[in-house]
Amino acid sequence: MTTRRTVLALCGASLLLVACASTPTFTAQPPIVFVHGNGDSASIWQTTVWRFEANGWPRERLHAIDLPYPLARDDDGKAQPGRTSTGEHMAFLKAEVEKVMKSTGASQVVLVANSRGGYAVRNYIQNGGGDKTVSHAVLGGVPNHGVWAVKGFREVNEFSGTGPFLTALNAPKNAAGDEVSGPVKWLTIRSDNNDKFAQPDGLWIGAKGTPTNVSFDGPALKGAQNLVLPRVDHRETAFSPAAFDATWRFVTGQAPKTLAIAPQPQPVLNGKITGLGLSSTDPASGNYSNNLPLPGAQIEVYATDAATGERRGAAVHRKTVGADGLWGPFTAQAGVAYEFVVSAPGYATTHVYRSPFPRSSELIHLRAERIAAADKDGKSVVTFTRPRGYFDAERDRLALDGKALPGVPATGAGVSSSKIKLMEEGVRPISAEFNGERITGRTWPAADNRVVVLELTY
């Protein structure tokens, strides 16, 4: 008779996914390191991490990195405060991979990247020793042949397909002309024609009517498995359910059990409060995104009525954050919408409204905002944002305060946030909707140096 010990021994010896379980065994699940794109943060991988967890991947083997200064330099070869070069980007990724390998004891990792993050992945594998430490690389929406490829036009920028950085990365690696380095297994995921950074026309780089010399298949790489997802936008190449499905199949060799995000009864939430500029604590240092902690920032969390945005009583969580910027942990209630209020010297009091959280996450990052000079005459300033994708007026059901989204074009997916400046006095409910996800907040007065953010999860 086959004993339980015998079965376990057979499983341990084979490590075959289908031999022992419907999902990979723990020893078959390498750490995955997620790499965000230009101007983004680790928080953008929140739903992807949830889907991996829902399919049995251990949370401690899912790592999303936060590049302190996530924006690329204008000239890759010249120092620029608050921005990173390709070399600095690669060095940061290499250090993070080494930390993950040390903490997990793993000999290799899987790298999954979106947009600019894929440049660091390719650079690390080709030039930083990653060919030995990486088993699989998944590149979602990475402009591998540039956002433009025009001789003489901004070739010092890393996004130039004719510049030195991408020319070196794309140089043939073998007689077959492959653009990827072995023995790593490579997958690229791209849109058929809806990625703003893989367009033959220069509309999205401010040069409408000018050829970019980049085609819709610009993210594809010779020697990789290249997958096309219809109609997805630039970010959805990495963060959509379809992108997760493709990534899971590529890494494990089988279909995921579910694309849904399995709920938990009392999600525990945490994340980092970040700010703007070269220094988060110095308003004079700029208004661009950084991923630095904002020590001394204060947070209050309120349960809200999902229909009106009104608070359901007193704050359910308060904290003054320390040097690490962490604002939690906070135990949320299933099915409850929340308002996160962030205040810090040099910033507007920022009211962030979110849909109910289905699962625990340490990637609920919150950014303190400032009111733009052009908006200071408004009675209330409200931004509707979709971090994990863009707004597509032809494809999506969209509304902000019952109207079409300002700034969203009639065709194409190239805008991920929409802002309105209300000119009437008073505090009232304001709602935003995207394909069934509805968020309702309140119109806090700009005169009190307050801004409102309605942030989508999906």
C-alpha positions as CSV (number, residue, x, y, z in Angstrom):
1,M,0.0,0.0,0.0
2,T,1.3,3.5,-0.9
3,T,1.9,5.4,2.3
4,R,1.7,9.2,2.8
5,R,5.5,9.2,3.3
6,T,6.0,7.4,0.0
7,V,3.8,10.0,-1.8
8,L,5.7,12.8,-0.3
9,A,9.0,11.3,-1.2
10,L,7.9,10.8,-4.8
11,C,6.8,14.4,-4.9
12,G,10.0,15.7,-3.5
13,A,12.0,13.7,-5.9
14,S,10.2,14.7,-9.1
15,L,9.2,18.3,-8.4
16,L,6.7,17.9,-11.2
17,L,3.8,20.2,-10.9
18,V,1.2,17.7,-12.1
19,A,2.6,14.9,-10.0
20,C,1.9,16.4,-6.6
21,A,-0.6,19.2,-6.8
22,S,-2.7,21.3,-9.0
23,T,-0.4,24.2,-8.2
24,P,3.4,24.2,-7.9
25,T,4.9,22.8,-4.7
26,F,6.7,25.3,-2.4
27,T,10.1,24.2,-3.6
28,A,9.0,24.6,-7.2
29,Q,7.9,28.2,-6.6
30,P,10.9,30.5,-7.2
31,P,10.8,34.1,-5.8
32,I,9.3,36.6,-8.2
33,V,10.6,40.1,-8.4
34,F,8.2,42.7,-9.9
35,V,9.8,45.8,-11.5
36,H,7.6,48.9,-12.1
37,G,7.9,51.4,-14.9
38,N,8.8,55.1,-15.4
39,G,7.4,57.2,-12.6
40,D,5.6,54.3,-11.0
41,S,6.0,52.4,-7.7
42,A,5.8,48.9,-6.2
43,S,2.1,49.6,-5.5
44,I,1.2,49.1,-9.1
45,W,1.7,45.3,-8.7
46,Q,-1.0,45.1,-6.0
47,T,-3.6,43.1,-8.0
48,T,-1.0,40.9,-9.7
49,V,0.4,39.9,-6.3
50,W,-3.2,39.1,-5.2
51,R,-3.8,36.9,-8.2
52,F,-0.5,35.0,-7.5
53,E,-1.6,34.5,-3.9
54,A,-5.1,33.3,-5.0
55,N,-3.4,30.6,-7.0
56,G,-1.2,29.4,-4.1
57,W,2.1,31.3,-4.6
58,P,3.5,32.1,-1.1
59,R,3.3,35.8,-0.3
60,E,6.8,35.8,1.0
61,R,8.1,34.8,-2.4
62,L,6.5,37.8,-4.2
63,H,8.6,40.9,-4.1
64,A,7.8,44.3,-5.7
65,I,10.7,46.8,-5.8
66,D,10.5,50.6,-5.3
67,L,13.1,52.5,-7.3
68,P,13.7,55.7,-5.1
69,Y,13.7,58.0,-8.1
70,P,11.6,56.2,-10.7
71,L,11.9,58.7,-13.6
72,A,14.5,58.3,-16.4
73,R,17.1,61.0,-17.1
74,D,16.6,63.3,-20.1
75,D,20.2,62.5,-21.1
76,D,21.1,59.0,-19.9
77,G,24.8,60.0,-19.7
78,K,24.4,63.1,-17.6
79,A,23.6,63.3,-13.9
80,Q,20.1,64.8,-13.3
81,P,18.9,65.3,-9.7
82,G,15.9,63.2,-8.8
83,R,16.2,60.9,-11.8
84,T,18.1,57.6,-12.5
85,S,20.3,56.5,-15.3
86,T,20.0,53.0,-16.9
87,G,23.2,52.0,-15.0
88,E,21.7,53.1,-11.7
89,H,18.5,51.4,-12.4
90,M,20.2,48.1,-13.2
91,A,22.4,48.4,-10.1
92,F,19.4,48.9,-7.9
93,L,17.6,45.9,-9.4
94,K,20.7,43.7,-9.0
95,A,21.0,44.6,-5.3
96,E,17.3,43.9,-4.8
97,V,17.6,40.5,-6.5
98,E,20.5,39.6,-4.3
99,K,18.5,40.6,-1.2
100,V,15.7,38.3,-2.3
101,M,18.0,35.4,-3.0
102,K,19.7,35.8,0.3
103,S,16.4,36.0,2.3
104,T,14.8,33.0,0.5
105,G,17.8,30.8,-0.1
106,A,16.8,30.5,-3.8
107,S,19.4,30.1,-6.5
108,Q,17.3,31.9,-9.1
109,V,14.4,34.3,-9.4
110,V,11.7,35.2,-11.9
111,L,11.6,38.8,-13.1
112,V,8.3,40.4,-14.2
113,A,8.5,44.0,-15.5
114,N,6.4,46.7,-17.0
115,S,7.5,49.4,-19.4
116,R,10.8,51.0,-18.3
117,G,11.3,48.3,-15.7
118,G,12.0,45.9,-18.6
119,Y,15.1,47.9,-19.5
120,A,16.6,47.3,-16.1
121,V,15.7,43.6,-16.4
122,R,17.3,43.3,-19.9
123,N,20.4,45.3,-18.8
124,Y,20.8,43.2,-15.7
125,I,20.6,39.9,-17.5
126,Q,22.8,41.0,-20.3
127,N,25.4,43.0,-18.4
128,G,24.9,42.5,-14.7
129,G,25.2,38.8,-14.1
130,G,21.4,38.1,-14.3
131,D,22.0,35.4,-16.9
132,K,22.9,33.2,-13.9
133,T,20.4,34.3,-11.4
134,V,17.2,34.6,-13.5
135,S,15.2,31.7,-14.9
136,H,12.4,33.5,-16.6
137,A,11.8,37.2,-17.7
138,V,8.4,38.5,-18.5
139,L,8.3,42.0,-20.1
140,G,4.9,43.7,-20.3
141,G,4.6,46.7,-22.7
142,V,8.4,47.3,-22.7
143,P,9.3,49.6,-25.5
144,N,12.2,47.3,-26.5
145,H,12.8,49.1,-29.8
146,G,12.2,52.6,-28.4
147,V,9.3,54.9,-28.0
148,W,10.8,56.6,-31.1
149,A,13.6,55.6,-33.4
150,V,14.5,58.8,-35.3
151,K,18.2,59.4,-36.2
152,G,19.3,62.7,-34.6
153,F,16.2,63.1,-32.3
154,R,16.9,62.8,-28.6
155,E,19.2,59.8,-29.0
156,V,20.8,60.5,-25.6
157,N,17.6,59.4,-24.0
158,E,17.2,55.7,-23.0
159,F,13.8,55.5,-24.8
160,S,15.4,56.2,-28.2
161,G,15.5,53.1,-30.4
162,T,18.5,54.5,-32.3
163,G,20.4,55.6,-29.1
164,P,23.4,53.8,-27.6
165,F,21.5,52.0,-24.8
166,L,18.9,50.2,-26.8
167,T,21.2,49.7,-29.8
168,A,23.5,47.7,-27.5
169,L,20.6,45.8,-25.8
170,N,19.2,44.8,-29.2
171,A,22.4,43.8,-30.8
172,P,22.3,40.2,-32.1
173,K,23.4,37.6,-29.5
174,N,24.0,34.7,-31.8
175,A,24.1,33.7,-35.5
176,A,20.3,33.5,-35.5
177,G,20.1,37.2,-34.7
178,D,18.3,36.7,-31.3
179,E,17.9,39.9,-29.3
180,V,17.7,38.2,-25.9
181,S,20.3,36.6,-23.8
182,G,20.2,33.0,-22.8
183,P,19.8,30.7,-21.0
184,V,17.0,32.8,-19.5
185,K,13.5,32.1,-20.9
186,W,11.8,35.2,-22.2
187,L,8.2,36.3,-22.7
188,T,7.1,39.7,-24.1
189,I,3.4,40.8,-23.9
190,R,2.2,43.6,-26.1
191,S,-1.0,45.2,-27.3
192,D,-2.2,44.7,-30.9
193,N,-2.4,48.5,-31.5
194,N,-3.5,50.3,-28.3
195,D,-0.1,50.8,-26.5
196,K,0.6,54.6,-26.4
197,F,4.4,53.8,-26.5
198,A,4.3,51.5,-29.5
199,Q,2.7,53.8,-32.1
200,P,3.9,54.6,-35.6
201,D,2.7,58.2,-35.1
202,G,4.2,60.6,-32.6
203,L,0.9,61.7,-31.1
204,W,1.7,60.6,-27.5
205,I,5.2,62.1,-27.5
206,G,3.9,65.5,-28.6
207,A,4.7,65.1,-32.3
208,K,1.4,64.3,-34.0
209,G,1.8,63.5,-37.6
210,T,5.5,62.7,-37.3
211,P,6.6,59.1,-37.8
212,T,8.3,57.5,-34.8
213,N,9.7,54.6,-36.9
214,V,8.3,52.3,-34.2
215,S,5.6,49.9,-35.1
216,F,2.8,48.2,-33.0
217,D,5.2,45.2,-32.5
218,G,8.0,47.3,-31.1
219,P,7.9,45.5,-27.7
220,A,8.5,42.1,-29.4
221,L,12.0,40.6,-29.3
222,K,13.6,38.1,-31.6
223,G,14.3,34.9,-29.7
224,A,11.6,35.5,-27.1
225,Q,8.1,34.1,-26.9
226,N,6.0,37.1,-28.1
227,L,2.4,37.3,-27.1
228,V,-0.3,39.8,-28.4
229,L,-3.3,40.7,-26.2
230,P,-6.0,42.5,-28.2
231,R,-7.0,46.0,-27.2
232,V,-5.1,46.2,-23.9
233,D,-3.3,49.4,-23.2
234,H,0.3,50.1,-22.1
235,R,-0.1,49.2,-18.5
236,E,-2.6,46.4,-19.0
237,T,0.1,44.5,-20.8
238,A,1.4,43.8,-17.3
239,F,-1.4,44.3,-14.8
240,S,-4.6,42.9,-16.5
241,P,-6.1,39.5,-15.7
242,A,-5.0,38.4,-19.2
243,A,-1.4,39.4,-18.6
244,F,-1.4,37.5,-15.3
245,D,-2.8,34.4,-17.1
246,A,0.0,34.6,-19.7
247,T,2.6,35.1,-17.0
248,W,1.4,32.2,-14.9
249,R,1.3,29.8,-17.9
250,F,4.8,30.9,-19.0
251,V,6.4,30.4,-15.6
252,T,4.6,27.2,-14.5
253,G,3.6,25.5,-17.7
254,Q,0.0,25.2,-16.8
255,A,-3.2,27.3,-16.5
256,P,-3.9,29.2,-13.3
257,K,-6.8,27.9,-11.1
258,T,-8.5,31.3,-11.2
259,L,-8.1,34.8,-12.5
260,A,-10.3,36.1,-9.7
261,I,-8.9,37.6,-6.5
262,A,-9.9,35.3,-3.6
263,P,-11.3,37.5,-0.7
264,Q,-10.2,37.4,2.9
265,P,-12.5,38.2,5.8
266,Q,-10.3,40.9,7.5
267,P,-7.6,42.2,5.2
268,V,-4.5,43.7,6.9
269,L,-3.3,46.7,5.0
270,N,0.0,48.6,5.0
271,G,2.2,50.6,2.7
272,K,4.4,53.6,2.4
273,I,3.5,57.3,2.4
274,T,5.6,59.1,-0.2
275,G,5.9,62.6,-1.6
276,L,7.2,64.7,-4.4
277,G,10.5,66.2,-5.7
278,L,14.1,65.6,-5.0
279,S,13.4,65.7,-1.3
280,S,10.0,64.7,0.0
281,T,10.3,67.2,2.8
282,D,11.3,70.2,0.7
283,P,8.5,71.8,-1.4
284,A,11.1,73.7,-3.4
285,S,12.7,70.5,-4.7
286,G,10.1,69.8,-7.3
287,N,6.7,68.2,-7.9
288,Y,7.6,65.0,-9.7
289,S,7.0,61.6,-8.2
290,N,9.5,59.9,-5.9
291,N,9.3,56.7,-3.9
292,L,11.0,58.1,-0.8
293,P,9.4,57.7,2.6
294,L,7.8,60.9,4.0
295,P,8.7,60.8,7.7
296,G,6.4,62.8,10.0
297,A,3.4,62.5,7.7
298,Q,0.2,61.8,9.5
299,I,-2.6,59.5,8.4
300,E,-6.2,59.0,9.4
301,V,-8.4,56.2,8.0
302,Y,-12.2,56.4,8.0
303,A,-14.8,53.9,7.0
304,T,-17.2,55.5,4.6
305,D,-20.6,55.0,3.1
306,A,-20.0,53.7,-0.3
307,A,-23.0,55.6,-1.7
308,T,-22.3,59.0,-0.3
309,G,-18.6,59.0,0.8
310,E,-19.6,60.2,4.2
311,R,-17.6,59.0,7.2
312,R,-19.1,56.2,9.4
313,G,-17.9,57.6,12.7
314,A,-14.4,58.4,14.0
315,A,-11.1,57.4,12.5
316,V,-10.5,53.7,12.7
317,H,-6.7,54.2,12.3
318,R,-4.3,57.0,13.1
319,K,-0.5,57.2,12.9
320,T,2.4,59.5,12.5
321,V,4.8,57.7,10.2
322,G,8.5,57.1,11.0
323,A,11.6,57.0,8.9
324,D,10.4,54.0,7.0
325,G,7.2,55.9,5.8
326,L,5.0,52.9,6.7
327,W,1.5,54.0,7.7
328,G,0.1,50.6,8.9
329,P,-0.6,47.9,9.7
330,F,-4.4,48.4,9.7
331,T,-7.0,45.7,9.8
332,A,-9.8,46.5,7.4
333,Q,-13.3,45.1,7.2
334,A,-14.4,43.1,4.2
335,G,-16.8,45.0,1.9
336,V,-16.1,48.4,3.5
337,A,-14.9,51.4,1.5
338,Y,-12.3,53.7,3.1
339,E,-11.0,57.3,3.0
340,F,-7.3,57.7,3.7
341,V,-6.4,61.3,4.8
342,V,-2.7,62.1,4.5
343,S,-1.2,65.4,5.8
344,A,2.3,66.6,5.9
345,P,4.1,70.0,6.0
346,G,4.5,71.4,2.5
347,Y,1.6,69.4,1.1
348,A,-2.2,69.7,0.7
349,T,-4.2,67.5,3.0
350,T,-4.9,64.6,0.6
351,H,-8.1,62.7,0.8
352,V,-7.8,59.3,-1.0
353,Y,-11.0,57.3,-1.5
354,R,-10.7,53.6,-2.3
355,S,-13.0,50.7,-3.1
356,P,-13.3,47.9,-0.5
357,F,-10.1,45.8,-0.3
358,P,-10.5,42.1,-1.0
359,R,-7.2,40.9,0.4
360,S,-4.3,41.9,2.6
361,S,-1.5,43.9,1.0
362,E,1.7,45.7,2.0
363,L,1.6,47.7,-1.3
364,I,-1.1,50.3,-0.4
365,H,1.2,53.2,-1.0
366,L,-0.2,56.7,-0.6
367,R,1.3,59.9,-2.0
368,A,0.8,63.3,-0.5
369,E,-0.2,65.9,-3.2
370,R,0.1,69.6,-3.7
371,I,-2.5,71.9,-5.4
372,A,-1.3,73.1,-8.8
373,A,-1.1,76.9,-9.2
374,A,-3.7,76.7,-12.0
375,D,-6.2,75.0,-9.7
376,K,-6.0,77.3,-6.7
377,D,-9.0,79.3,-7.8
378,G,-11.2,76.2,-7.7
379,K,-13.6,75.5,-4.8
380,S,-12.6,71.8,-4.9
381,V,-10.1,69.8,-6.9
382,V,-10.8,66.1,-7.6
383,T,-8.6,63.6,-9.5
384,F,-9.9,60.3,-10.8
385,T,-7.0,57.9,-11.3
386,R,-6.4,54.4,-12.6
387,P,-2.9,53.3,-11.7
388,R,-3.0,49.9,-13.4
389,G,-4.3,51.0,-16.8
390,Y,-5.5,53.8,-18.9
391,F,-8.9,55.2,-19.8
392,D,-10.2,54.3,-23.2
393,A,-13.3,56.2,-24.2
394,E,-14.2,53.8,-27.0
395,R,-13.8,50.7,-24.9
396,D,-14.6,51.5,-21.3
397,R,-17.7,52.7,-19.3
398,L,-16.4,55.9,-17.8
399,A,-17.9,58.7,-15.7
400,L,-16.7,61.4,-13.3
401,D,-19.4,63.4,-11.5
402,G,-21.9,62.0,-14.0
403,K,-20.1,63.3,-17.0
404,A,-17.4,62.3,-19.5
405,L,-13.8,62.4,-18.2
406,P,-12.0,65.7,-18.9
407,G,-8.8,65.2,-20.7
408,V,-9.6,61.7,-22.0
409,P,-9.4,61.6,-25.8
410,A,-12.2,60.2,-27.9
411,T,-9.8,57.5,-29.3
412,G,-6.8,55.8,-28.0
413,A,-5.7,54.9,-24.5
414,G,-3.0,57.3,-23.2
415,V,-4.4,59.0,-20.1
416,S,-4.6,57.3,-16.7
417,S,-6.0,60.2,-14.6
418,S,-8.6,62.9,-15.1
419,K,-9.0,66.0,-12.9
420,I,-11.9,68.4,-12.4
421,K,-11.9,71.8,-10.8
422,L,-15.3,72.5,-9.2
423,M,-16.4,76.1,-8.9
424,E,-19.3,75.7,-6.5
425,E,-19.1,76.1,-2.7
426,G,-19.9,73.3,-0.3
427,V,-19.0,69.7,0.4
428,R,-21.0,67.0,-1.4
429,P,-20.7,63.5,-2.7
430,I,-18.7,63.0,-5.9
431,S,-18.6,59.7,-7.8
432,A,-16.4,58.1,-10.4
433,E,-17.0,54.9,-12.3
434,F,-14.8,52.6,-14.5
435,N,-16.3,49.4,-15.9
436,G,-18.4,48.7,-12.8
437,E,-15.9,49.8,-10.2
438,R,-17.5,52.8,-8.5
439,I,-15.9,55.1,-6.0
440,T,-17.6,57.9,-4.1
441,G,-15.8,60.6,-2.2
442,R,-16.5,64.1,-0.9
443,T,-15.6,67.5,-2.4
444,W,-13.3,68.9,0.3
445,P,-12.6,72.6,-0.1
446,A,-9.4,73.7,-1.9
447,A,-9.4,76.9,0.2
448,D,-8.5,74.8,3.2
449,N,-5.6,73.3,1.1
450,R,-7.3,70.0,0.5
451,V,-7.3,67.8,-2.6
452,V,-9.4,64.7,-3.4
453,V,-8.2,61.5,-5.1
454,L,-10.6,58.8,-6.3
455,E,-8.3,55.8,-6.9
456,L,-9.3,52.7,-8.8
457,T,-8.1,49.3,-7.7
458,Y,-8.7,47.5,-11.0
